[in-house]
Protein backbone atom coordinates (compact mmCIF):
# COMPACT_ATOMS: atom_id res chain seq x y z
CA UNK A 1 0.00 0.00 0.00
CA UNK A 2 1.52 3.24 -1.12
CA UNK A 3 2.00 5.90 1.44
CA UNK A 4 1.35 9.50 0.58
CA UNK A 5 4.40 11.67 0.58
CA UNK A 6 3.76 14.75 2.67
CA UNK A 7 4.04 17.94 0.70
CA UNK A 8 6.21 20.61 2.19
CA UNK A 9 5.38 24.14 1.34
CA UNK A 10 8.25 26.22 0.08
CA UNK A 11 8.25 29.64 1.70
CA UNK A 12 7.93 32.44 -0.76
CA UNK A 13 10.30 35.35 -0.57
CA UNK A 14 8.49 38.64 -0.12
CA UNK A 15 10.34 41.71 -1.25
CA UNK A 16 9.56 44.63 0.97
CA UNK A 17 9.95 47.97 -0.73
CA UNK A 18 9.84 51.47 0.68
CA UNK A 19 6.52 52.76 2.00
CA UNK A 20 4.37 54.84 -0.30
CA UNK A 21 4.92 57.99 1.74
CA UNK A 22 8.69 57.55 1.46
CA UNK A 23 8.38 57.09 -2.30
CA UNK A 24 6.30 60.28 -2.49
CA UNK A 25 8.90 62.16 -0.46
CA UNK A 26 11.70 60.95 -2.75
CA UNK A 27 9.75 61.92 -5.87
CA UNK A 28 8.97 65.32 -4.37
CA UNK A 29 12.61 65.78 -3.43
CA UNK A 30 13.64 65.08 -7.02
CA UNK A 31 11.18 67.71 -8.25
CA UNK A 32 12.63 70.21 -5.77
CA UNK A 33 16.19 69.46 -6.89
CA UNK A 34 15.14 69.99 -10.52
CA UNK A 35 13.62 73.36 -9.59
CA UNK A 36 16.76 74.51 -7.78
CA UNK A 37 18.93 73.26 -10.65
CA UNK A 38 16.81 75.20 -13.12
CA UNK A 39 16.82 78.38 -11.01
CA UNK A 40 20.52 78.02 -10.07
CA UNK A 41 20.21 80.56 -7.23
CA UNK A 42 22.78 81.93 -4.85
CA UNK A 43 21.96 81.57 -1.12
CA UNK A 44 20.98 85.25 -1.01
CA UNK A 45 18.63 85.07 -4.02
CA UNK A 46 14.86 84.93 -3.73
CA UNK A 47 14.82 81.66 -5.71
CA UNK A 48 16.86 80.01 -2.95
CA UNK A 49 14.18 80.85 -0.39
CA UNK A 50 11.57 79.57 -2.85
CA UNK A 51 13.43 76.27 -3.17
CA UNK A 52 13.56 75.91 0.61
CA UNK A 53 9.82 76.59 0.77
CA UNK A 54 9.04 74.01 -1.92
CA UNK A 55 11.04 71.31 -0.16
CA UNK A 56 8.56 71.29 2.72
CA UNK A 57 5.39 70.35 0.76
CA UNK A 58 7.27 68.25 -1.77
CA UNK A 59 9.51 66.10 0.43
CA UNK A 60 9.05 66.72 4.17
CA UNK A 61 5.30 66.99 4.76
CA UNK A 62 4.65 63.61 3.02
CA UNK A 63 6.71 61.93 5.76
CA UNK A 64 4.39 63.30 8.45
CA UNK A 65 1.11 62.15 6.94
CA UNK A 66 1.19 58.48 7.91
CA UNK A 67 1.78 59.41 11.56
CA UNK A 68 -0.89 62.10 11.52
CA UNK A 69 -3.41 59.72 9.94
CA UNK A 70 -2.73 57.03 12.54
CA UNK A 71 -3.21 59.52 15.38
CA UNK A 72 -6.26 61.32 13.95
CA UNK A 73 -9.67 61.13 15.64
CA UNK A 74 -12.29 59.16 13.73
CA UNK A 75 -14.11 62.34 12.67
CA UNK A 76 -11.02 63.58 10.81
CA UNK A 77 -9.80 60.34 9.22
CA UNK A 78 -11.62 60.87 5.92
CA UNK A 79 -10.03 64.31 5.60
CA UNK A 80 -6.58 62.94 6.33
CA UNK A 81 -7.03 60.22 3.73
CA UNK A 82 -7.86 62.87 1.12
CA UNK A 83 -4.82 64.88 2.18
CA UNK A 84 -2.62 61.80 1.91
CA UNK A 85 -3.99 61.03 -1.55
CA UNK A 86 -3.65 64.50 -3.07
CA UNK A 87 -0.79 66.16 -1.14
CA UNK A 88 2.00 65.37 -3.61
CA UNK A 89 -0.12 66.37 -6.62
CA UNK A 90 -0.97 69.73 -5.06
CA UNK A 91 2.64 70.27 -3.97
CA UNK A 92 3.92 69.47 -7.47
CA UNK A 93 1.49 71.98 -8.97
CA UNK A 94 3.01 74.56 -6.65
CA UNK A 95 6.26 74.46 -8.66
CA UNK A 96 4.62 76.21 -11.64
CA UNK A 97 3.86 79.48 -9.82
CA UNK A 98 7.48 79.65 -8.67
CA UNK A 99 8.84 79.18 -12.16
CA UNK A 100 6.71 82.09 -13.35
CA UNK A 101 7.04 85.72 -12.32
CA UNK A 102 4.89 86.64 -9.31
CA UNK A 103 1.58 88.26 -10.28
CA UNK A 104 -2.12 88.00 -9.38
CA UNK A 105 -2.64 85.50 -12.22
CA UNK A 106 0.31 83.46 -10.97
CA UNK A 107 -1.17 83.44 -7.49
CA UNK A 108 -4.28 81.73 -8.88
CA UNK A 109 -2.10 78.71 -9.69
CA UNK A 110 -1.27 78.29 -6.00
CA UNK A 111 -4.92 77.66 -5.15
CA UNK A 112 -4.73 73.82 -5.34
CA UNK A 113 -2.03 73.88 -2.68
CA UNK A 114 -3.94 76.47 -0.67
CA UNK A 115 -7.06 74.27 -0.73
CA UNK A 116 -4.99 71.35 0.51
CA UNK A 117 -3.59 73.45 3.37
CA UNK A 118 -7.16 74.43 4.25
CA UNK A 119 -7.86 70.70 4.57
CA UNK A 120 -4.96 70.52 7.04
CA UNK A 121 -6.56 73.37 8.96
CA UNK A 122 -9.97 71.71 8.90
CA UNK A 123 -8.51 68.41 10.15
CA UNK A 124 -6.81 70.35 12.95
CA UNK A 125 -10.04 72.08 13.92
CA UNK A 126 -11.91 68.78 13.89
CA UNK A 127 -9.21 67.34 16.12
CA UNK A 128 -9.49 70.24 18.54
CA UNK A 129 -13.26 69.77 18.75
CA UNK A 130 -13.82 66.02 18.42
CA UNK A 131 -10.99 64.06 20.05
CA UNK A 132 -11.95 61.54 22.73
CA UNK A 133 -8.60 62.10 24.43
CA UNK A 134 -7.33 65.63 25.01
CA UNK A 135 -4.01 66.78 26.44
CA UNK A 136 -1.22 69.22 25.60
CA UNK A 137 0.23 66.88 22.98
CA UNK A 138 -2.99 66.49 21.02
CA UNK A 139 -3.66 70.23 21.24
CA UNK A 140 -0.18 70.99 19.90
CA UNK A 141 -0.59 68.47 17.06
CA UNK A 142 -3.92 69.93 15.95
CA UNK A 143 -2.65 73.50 16.23
CA UNK A 144 0.35 72.58 14.08
CA UNK A 145 -2.05 71.54 11.32
CA UNK A 146 -3.71 74.96 11.49
CA UNK A 147 -0.31 76.60 11.07
CA UNK A 148 -0.01 74.82 7.70
CA UNK A 149 -3.16 76.61 6.56
CA UNK A 150 -1.63 79.95 7.56
CA UNK A 151 1.46 79.05 5.55
CA UNK A 152 -0.73 78.26 2.56
CA UNK A 153 -2.42 81.65 2.76
CA UNK A 154 0.93 83.42 3.00
CA UNK A 155 2.14 81.49 -0.05
CA UNK A 156 -0.78 82.85 -2.06
CA UNK A 157 -0.12 86.39 -0.81
CA UNK A 158 3.58 86.17 -1.70
CA UNK A 159 2.89 84.94 -5.23
CA UNK A 160 0.63 87.90 -6.03
CA UNK A 161 3.78 89.94 -6.49
CA UNK A 162 2.28 92.95 -4.74
CA UNK A 163 3.13 94.57 -1.43
CA UNK A 164 0.08 94.17 0.83
CA UNK A 165 0.25 96.68 3.70
CA UNK A 166 3.46 97.97 2.15
CA UNK A 167 5.38 94.79 3.06
CA UNK A 168 7.74 93.43 0.42
CA UNK A 169 7.51 89.89 -0.98
CA UNK A 170 10.67 88.76 0.84
CA UNK A 171 8.90 89.22 4.18
CA UNK A 172 5.84 87.25 3.07
CA UNK A 173 7.94 84.28 1.98
CA UNK A 174 9.88 84.54 5.26
CA UNK A 175 6.58 84.32 7.16
CA UNK A 176 5.43 81.38 5.02
CA UNK A 177 8.68 79.54 5.77
CA UNK A 178 8.20 80.36 9.45
CA UNK A 179 4.73 78.80 9.59
CA UNK A 180 5.74 75.70 7.60
CA UNK A 181 8.98 74.90 9.40
CA UNK A 182 8.56 76.40 12.88
CA UNK A 183 4.77 76.43 13.03
CA UNK A 184 4.13 72.96 11.63
CA UNK A 185 7.30 70.87 11.74
CA UNK A 186 8.83 72.23 14.94
CA UNK A 187 5.54 72.00 16.82
CA UNK A 188 5.03 68.44 15.59
CA UNK A 189 8.51 67.51 16.82
CA UNK A 190 7.73 69.05 20.20
CA UNK A 191 4.38 67.24 20.43
CA UNK A 192 5.70 63.87 19.31
CA UNK A 193 8.70 64.28 21.60
CA UNK A 194 6.37 64.96 24.52
CA UNK A 195 4.36 61.83 23.75
CA UNK A 196 7.47 59.71 23.30
CA UNK A 197 9.05 60.87 26.55
CA UNK A 198 5.92 60.78 28.70
CA UNK A 199 5.47 64.58 28.74
CA UNK A 200 8.11 65.64 31.30
CA UNK A 201 8.33 69.35 32.22
CA UNK A 202 10.91 69.95 29.47
CA UNK A 203 8.57 68.58 26.82
CA UNK A 204 5.59 70.54 28.12
CA UNK A 205 7.63 73.75 28.14
CA UNK A 206 8.78 73.04 24.56
CA UNK A 207 5.19 72.53 23.35
CA UNK A 208 3.87 75.64 25.08
CA UNK A 209 6.86 77.68 23.95
CA UNK A 210 6.41 76.83 20.27
CA UNK A 211 2.61 77.20 20.42
CA UNK A 212 3.01 80.74 21.75
CA UNK A 213 6.26 81.60 20.00
CA UNK A 214 5.12 81.00 16.42
CA UNK A 215 2.35 83.65 16.37
CA UNK A 216 4.42 85.98 18.58
CA UNK A 217 7.38 85.87 16.20
CA UNK A 218 5.13 86.41 13.19
CA UNK A 219 3.53 89.41 14.90
CA UNK A 220 6.97 90.72 15.87
CA UNK A 221 8.22 90.48 12.29
CA UNK A 222 5.18 92.38 11.02
CA UNK A 223 5.59 95.01 13.76
CA UNK A 224 9.21 95.44 12.78
CA UNK A 225 8.37 95.84 9.09
CA UNK A 226 5.29 98.03 9.50
CA UNK A 227 6.30 100.32 12.35
CA UNK A 228 10.07 99.77 12.68
CA UNK A 229 9.55 98.28 16.13
CA UNK A 230 12.90 96.49 16.10
CA UNK A 231 12.92 95.94 19.86
CA UNK A 232 9.48 94.28 19.71
CA UNK A 233 10.63 92.04 16.87
CA UNK A 234 13.82 91.13 18.76
CA UNK A 235 11.86 90.24 21.91
CA UNK A 236 9.45 88.03 19.94
CA UNK A 237 12.33 86.35 18.14
CA UNK A 238 14.12 85.76 21.46
CA UNK A 239 11.04 84.01 22.85
CA UNK A 240 10.85 81.78 19.76
CA UNK A 241 14.56 81.03 19.95
CA UNK A 242 14.25 79.78 23.53
CA UNK A 243 11.31 77.58 22.48
CA UNK A 244 13.36 76.16 19.62
CA UNK A 245 16.26 75.42 21.97
CA UNK A 246 13.87 73.58 24.30
CA UNK A 247 12.83 71.35 21.39
CA UNK A 248 16.52 70.77 20.62
CA UNK A 249 17.11 69.74 24.25
CA UNK A 250 14.13 67.39 24.04
CA UNK A 251 15.52 65.77 20.87
CA UNK A 252 18.91 65.30 22.54
CA UNK A 253 17.25 63.68 25.54
CA UNK A 254 15.35 61.28 23.29
CA UNK A 255 18.41 60.56 21.16
CA UNK A 256 20.47 59.58 24.20
CA UNK A 257 18.03 56.94 25.39
CA UNK A 258 19.38 53.41 25.25
CA UNK A 259 16.44 52.09 23.22
CA UNK A 260 16.85 54.68 20.46
CA UNK A 261 18.36 53.11 17.34
CA UNK A 262 21.61 54.44 15.94
CA UNK A 263 20.08 55.87 12.71
CA UNK A 264 17.35 57.70 14.66
CA UNK A 265 19.91 58.90 17.20
CA UNK A 266 22.05 60.35 14.40
CA UNK A 267 19.08 62.08 12.75
CA UNK A 268 17.75 63.57 15.99
CA UNK A 269 21.24 64.67 17.10
CA UNK A 270 21.74 66.40 13.75
CA UNK A 271 18.34 68.06 14.02
CA UNK A 272 19.08 69.26 17.57
CA UNK A 273 22.46 70.70 16.59
CA UNK A 274 20.91 72.44 13.60
CA UNK A 275 18.18 73.93 15.80
CA UNK A 276 20.68 75.25 18.31
CA UNK A 277 22.86 76.89 15.67
CA UNK A 278 20.15 78.12 13.30
CA UNK A 279 18.12 79.78 16.07
CA UNK A 280 21.30 81.34 17.46
CA UNK A 281 21.86 82.93 14.04
CA UNK A 282 18.25 84.15 13.99
CA UNK A 283 18.70 85.76 17.39
CA UNK A 284 21.93 87.51 16.40
CA UNK A 285 20.28 88.74 13.21
CA UNK A 286 17.26 90.12 15.12
CA UNK A 287 19.45 91.89 17.67
CA UNK A 288 21.44 93.84 15.07
CA UNK A 289 19.02 96.78 15.07
CA UNK A 290 18.28 97.27 18.80
CA UNK A 291 21.90 96.59 19.84
CA UNK A 292 24.29 98.98 18.05
CA UNK A 293 27.33 96.82 18.88
CA UNK A 294 25.91 94.12 16.59
CA UNK A 295 25.11 96.46 13.72
CA UNK A 296 28.14 95.29 11.77
CA UNK A 297 27.12 91.62 11.85
CA UNK A 298 26.05 90.54 8.33
CA UNK A 299 22.57 89.21 7.54
CA UNK A 300 22.73 85.53 8.48
CA UNK A 301 19.42 84.35 6.99
CA UNK A 302 21.23 82.71 4.07
CA UNK A 303 23.00 80.43 6.57
CA UNK A 304 20.02 79.97 8.90
CA UNK A 305 17.72 78.77 6.10
CA UNK A 306 19.63 75.65 4.99
CA UNK A 307 20.46 74.74 8.60
CA UNK A 308 16.82 74.96 9.64
CA UNK A 309 15.41 73.28 6.53
CA UNK A 310 17.88 70.45 5.94
CA UNK A 311 19.47 70.03 9.36
CA UNK A 312 16.31 70.28 11.40
CA UNK A 313 13.33 69.89 9.07
CA UNK A 314 14.48 67.01 6.88
CA UNK A 315 16.60 65.15 9.46
CA UNK A 316 14.19 65.70 12.35
CA UNK A 317 11.08 64.47 10.53
CA UNK A 318 12.99 61.60 8.90
CA UNK A 319 14.01 60.56 12.41
CA UNK A 320 10.41 60.57 13.59
CA UNK A 321 9.25 58.65 10.52
CA UNK A 322 11.91 56.02 11.15
CA UNK A 323 11.21 55.90 14.89
CA UNK A 324 7.48 55.54 14.62
CA UNK A 325 7.39 53.43 11.42
CA UNK A 326 3.87 54.70 10.89
CA UNK A 327 2.66 53.85 14.41
CA UNK A 328 1.64 56.33 17.10
CA UNK A 329 1.10 55.46 20.72
CA UNK A 330 -1.88 56.65 22.68
CA UNK A 331 -5.62 56.58 22.24
CA UNK A 332 -6.42 58.72 19.20
CA UNK A 333 -3.57 61.09 19.85
C-alpha positions as CSV (number, residue, x, y, z in Angstrom):
1,X,0.0,0.0,0.0
2,X,1.5,3.2,-1.1
3,X,2.0,5.9,1.4
4,X,1.4,9.5,0.6
5,X,4.4,11.7,0.6
6,X,3.8,14.8,2.7
7,X,4.0,17.9,0.7
8,X,6.2,20.6,2.2
9,X,5.4,24.1,1.3
10,X,8.3,26.2,0.1
11,X,8.3,29.6,1.7
12,X,7.9,32.4,-0.8
13,X,10.3,35.3,-0.6
14,X,8.5,38.6,-0.1
15,X,10.3,41.7,-1.2
16,X,9.6,44.6,1.0
17,X,9.9,48.0,-0.7
18,X,9.8,51.5,0.7
19,X,6.5,52.8,2.0
20,X,4.4,54.8,-0.3
21,X,4.9,58.0,1.7
22,X,8.7,57.5,1.5
23,X,8.4,57.1,-2.3
24,X,6.3,60.3,-2.5
25,X,8.9,62.2,-0.5
26,X,11.7,61.0,-2.8
27,X,9.7,61.9,-5.9
28,X,9.0,65.3,-4.4
29,X,12.6,65.8,-3.4
30,X,13.6,65.1,-7.0
31,X,11.2,67.7,-8.2
32,X,12.6,70.2,-5.8
33,X,16.2,69.5,-6.9
34,X,15.1,70.0,-10.5
35,X,13.6,73.4,-9.6
36,X,16.8,74.5,-7.8
37,X,18.9,73.3,-10.7
38,X,16.8,75.2,-13.1
39,X,16.8,78.4,-11.0
40,X,20.5,78.0,-10.1
41,X,20.2,80.6,-7.2
42,X,22.8,81.9,-4.8
43,X,22.0,81.6,-1.1
44,X,21.0,85.3,-1.0
45,X,18.6,85.1,-4.0
46,X,14.9,84.9,-3.7
47,X,14.8,81.7,-5.7
48,X,16.9,80.0,-3.0
49,X,14.2,80.8,-0.4
50,X,11.6,79.6,-2.8
51,X,13.4,76.3,-3.2
52,X,13.6,75.9,0.6
53,X,9.8,76.6,0.8
54,X,9.0,74.0,-1.9
55,X,11.0,71.3,-0.2
56,X,8.6,71.3,2.7
57,X,5.4,70.4,0.8
58,X,7.3,68.2,-1.8
59,X,9.5,66.1,0.4
60,X,9.0,66.7,4.2
61,X,5.3,67.0,4.8
62,X,4.6,63.6,3.0
63,X,6.7,61.9,5.8
64,X,4.4,63.3,8.5
65,X,1.1,62.2,6.9
66,X,1.2,58.5,7.9
67,X,1.8,59.4,11.6
68,X,-0.9,62.1,11.5
69,X,-3.4,59.7,9.9
70,X,-2.7,57.0,12.5
71,X,-3.2,59.5,15.4
72,X,-6.3,61.3,14.0
73,X,-9.7,61.1,15.6
74,X,-12.3,59.2,13.7
75,X,-14.1,62.3,12.7
76,X,-11.0,63.6,10.8
77,X,-9.8,60.3,9.2
78,X,-11.6,60.9,5.9
79,X,-10.0,64.3,5.6
80,X,-6.6,62.9,6.3
81,X,-7.0,60.2,3.7
82,X,-7.9,62.9,1.1
83,X,-4.8,64.9,2.2
84,X,-2.6,61.8,1.9
85,X,-4.0,61.0,-1.6
86,X,-3.6,64.5,-3.1
87,X,-0.8,66.2,-1.1
88,X,2.0,65.4,-3.6
89,X,-0.1,66.4,-6.6
90,X,-1.0,69.7,-5.1
91,X,2.6,70.3,-4.0
92,X,3.9,69.5,-7.5
93,X,1.5,72.0,-9.0
94,X,3.0,74.6,-6.6
95,X,6.3,74.5,-8.7
96,X,4.6,76.2,-11.6
97,X,3.9,79.5,-9.8
98,X,7.5,79.7,-8.7
99,X,8.8,79.2,-12.2
100,X,6.7,82.1,-13.3
101,X,7.0,85.7,-12.3
102,X,4.9,86.6,-9.3
103,X,1.6,88.3,-10.3
104,X,-2.1,88.0,-9.4
105,X,-2.6,85.5,-12.2
106,X,0.3,83.5,-11.0
107,X,-1.2,83.4,-7.5
108,X,-4.3,81.7,-8.9
109,X,-2.1,78.7,-9.7
110,X,-1.3,78.3,-6.0
111,X,-4.9,77.7,-5.1
112,X,-4.7,73.8,-5.3
113,X,-2.0,73.9,-2.7
114,X,-3.9,76.5,-0.7
115,X,-7.1,74.3,-0.7
116,X,-5.0,71.4,0.5
117,X,-3.6,73.5,3.4
118,X,-7.2,74.4,4.2
119,X,-7.9,70.7,4.6
120,X,-5.0,70.5,7.0
121,X,-6.6,73.4,9.0
122,X,-10.0,71.7,8.9
123,X,-8.5,68.4,10.1
124,X,-6.8,70.3,12.9
125,X,-10.0,72.1,13.9
126,X,-11.9,68.8,13.9
127,X,-9.2,67.3,16.1
128,X,-9.5,70.2,18.5
129,X,-13.3,69.8,18.7
130,X,-13.8,66.0,18.4
131,X,-11.0,64.1,20.0
132,X,-12.0,61.5,22.7
133,X,-8.6,62.1,24.4
134,X,-7.3,65.6,25.0
135,X,-4.0,66.8,26.4
136,X,-1.2,69.2,25.6
137,X,0.2,66.9,23.0
138,X,-3.0,66.5,21.0
139,X,-3.7,70.2,21.2
140,X,-0.2,71.0,19.9
141,X,-0.6,68.5,17.1
142,X,-3.9,69.9,16.0
143,X,-2.6,73.5,16.2
144,X,0.4,72.6,14.1
145,X,-2.1,71.5,11.3
146,X,-3.7,75.0,11.5
147,X,-0.3,76.6,11.1
148,X,0.0,74.8,7.7
149,X,-3.2,76.6,6.6
150,X,-1.6,80.0,7.6
151,X,1.5,79.1,5.6
152,X,-0.7,78.3,2.6
153,X,-2.4,81.7,2.8
154,X,0.9,83.4,3.0
155,X,2.1,81.5,-0.1
156,X,-0.8,82.8,-2.1
157,X,-0.1,86.4,-0.8
158,X,3.6,86.2,-1.7
159,X,2.9,84.9,-5.2
160,X,0.6,87.9,-6.0
161,X,3.8,89.9,-6.5
162,X,2.3,93.0,-4.7
163,X,3.1,94.6,-1.4
164,X,0.1,94.2,0.8
165,X,0.3,96.7,3.7
166,X,3.5,98.0,2.1
167,X,5.4,94.8,3.1
168,X,7.7,93.4,0.4
169,X,7.5,89.9,-1.0
170,X,10.7,88.8,0.8
171,X,8.9,89.2,4.2
172,X,5.8,87.3,3.1
173,X,7.9,84.3,2.0
174,X,9.9,84.5,5.3
175,X,6.6,84.3,7.2
176,X,5.4,81.4,5.0
177,X,8.7,79.5,5.8
178,X,8.2,80.4,9.4
179,X,4.7,78.8,9.6
180,X,5.7,75.7,7.6
181,X,9.0,74.9,9.4
182,X,8.6,76.4,12.9
183,X,4.8,76.4,13.0
184,X,4.1,73.0,11.6
185,X,7.3,70.9,11.7
186,X,8.8,72.2,14.9
187,X,5.5,72.0,16.8
188,X,5.0,68.4,15.6
189,X,8.5,67.5,16.8
190,X,7.7,69.0,20.2
191,X,4.4,67.2,20.4
192,X,5.7,63.9,19.3
193,X,8.7,64.3,21.6
194,X,6.4,65.0,24.5
195,X,4.4,61.8,23.8
196,X,7.5,59.7,23.3
197,X,9.1,60.9,26.6
198,X,5.9,60.8,28.7
199,X,5.5,64.6,28.7
200,X,8.1,65.6,31.3
201,X,8.3,69.4,32.2
202,X,10.9,70.0,29.5
203,X,8.6,68.6,26.8
204,X,5.6,70.5,28.1
205,X,7.6,73.7,28.1
206,X,8.8,73.0,24.6
207,X,5.2,72.5,23.3
208,X,3.9,75.6,25.1
209,X,6.9,77.7,23.9
210,X,6.4,76.8,20.3
211,X,2.6,77.2,20.4
212,X,3.0,80.7,21.8
213,X,6.3,81.6,20.0
214,X,5.1,81.0,16.4
215,X,2.3,83.6,16.4
216,X,4.4,86.0,18.6
217,X,7.4,85.9,16.2
218,X,5.1,86.4,13.2
219,X,3.5,89.4,14.9
220,X,7.0,90.7,15.9
221,X,8.2,90.5,12.3
222,X,5.2,92.4,11.0
223,X,5.6,95.0,13.8
224,X,9.2,95.4,12.8
225,X,8.4,95.8,9.1
226,X,5.3,98.0,9.5
227,X,6.3,100.3,12.3
228,X,10.1,99.8,12.7
229,X,9.6,98.3,16.1
230,X,12.9,96.5,16.1
231,X,12.9,95.9,19.9
232,X,9.5,94.3,19.7
233,X,10.6,92.0,16.9
234,X,13.8,91.1,18.8
235,X,11.9,90.2,21.9
236,X,9.4,88.0,19.9
237,X,12.3,86.3,18.1
238,X,14.1,85.8,21.5
239,X,11.0,84.0,22.8
240,X,10.9,81.8,19.8
241,X,14.6,81.0,20.0
242,X,14.2,79.8,23.5
243,X,11.3,77.6,22.5
244,X,13.4,76.2,19.6
245,X,16.3,75.4,22.0
246,X,13.9,73.6,24.3
247,X,12.8,71.4,21.4
248,X,16.5,70.8,20.6
249,X,17.1,69.7,24.3
250,X,14.1,67.4,24.0
251,X,15.5,65.8,20.9
252,X,18.9,65.3,22.5
253,X,17.2,63.7,25.5
254,X,15.3,61.3,23.3
255,X,18.4,60.6,21.2
256,X,20.5,59.6,24.2
257,X,18.0,56.9,25.4
258,X,19.4,53.4,25.3
259,X,16.4,52.1,23.2
260,X,16.9,54.7,20.5
261,X,18.4,53.1,17.3
262,X,21.6,54.4,15.9
263,X,20.1,55.9,12.7
264,X,17.3,57.7,14.7
265,X,19.9,58.9,17.2
266,X,22.1,60.3,14.4
267,X,19.1,62.1,12.8
268,X,17.8,63.6,16.0
269,X,21.2,64.7,17.1
270,X,21.7,66.4,13.7
271,X,18.3,68.1,14.0
272,X,19.1,69.3,17.6
273,X,22.5,70.7,16.6
274,X,20.9,72.4,13.6
275,X,18.2,73.9,15.8
276,X,20.7,75.3,18.3
277,X,22.9,76.9,15.7
278,X,20.1,78.1,13.3
279,X,18.1,79.8,16.1
280,X,21.3,81.3,17.5
281,X,21.9,82.9,14.0
282,X,18.2,84.2,14.0
283,X,18.7,85.8,17.4
284,X,21.9,87.5,16.4
285,X,20.3,88.7,13.2
286,X,17.3,90.1,15.1
287,X,19.4,91.9,17.7
288,X,21.4,93.8,15.1
289,X,19.0,96.8,15.1
290,X,18.3,97.3,18.8
291,X,21.9,96.6,19.8
292,X,24.3,99.0,18.0
293,X,27.3,96.8,18.9
294,X,25.9,94.1,16.6
295,X,25.1,96.5,13.7
296,X,28.1,95.3,11.8
297,X,27.1,91.6,11.8
298,X,26.0,90.5,8.3
299,X,22.6,89.2,7.5
300,X,22.7,85.5,8.5
301,X,19.4,84.4,7.0
302,X,21.2,82.7,4.1
303,X,23.0,80.4,6.6
304,X,20.0,80.0,8.9
305,X,17.7,78.8,6.1
306,X,19.6,75.6,5.0
307,X,20.5,74.7,8.6
308,X,16.8,75.0,9.6
309,X,15.4,73.3,6.5
310,X,17.9,70.4,5.9
311,X,19.5,70.0,9.4
312,X,16.3,70.3,11.4
313,X,13.3,69.9,9.1
314,X,14.5,67.0,6.9
315,X,16.6,65.1,9.5
316,X,14.2,65.7,12.3
317,X,11.1,64.5,10.5
318,X,13.0,61.6,8.9
319,X,14.0,60.6,12.4
320,X,10.4,60.6,13.6
321,X,9.3,58.7,10.5
322,X,11.9,56.0,11.2
323,X,11.2,55.9,14.9
324,X,7.5,55.5,14.6
325,X,7.4,53.4,11.4
326,X,3.9,54.7,10.9
327,X,2.7,53.8,14.4
328,X,1.6,56.3,17.1
329,X,1.1,55.5,20.7
330,X,-1.9,56.6,22.7
331,X,-5.6,56.6,22.2
332,X,-6.4,58.7,19.2
333,X,-3.6,61.1,19.8
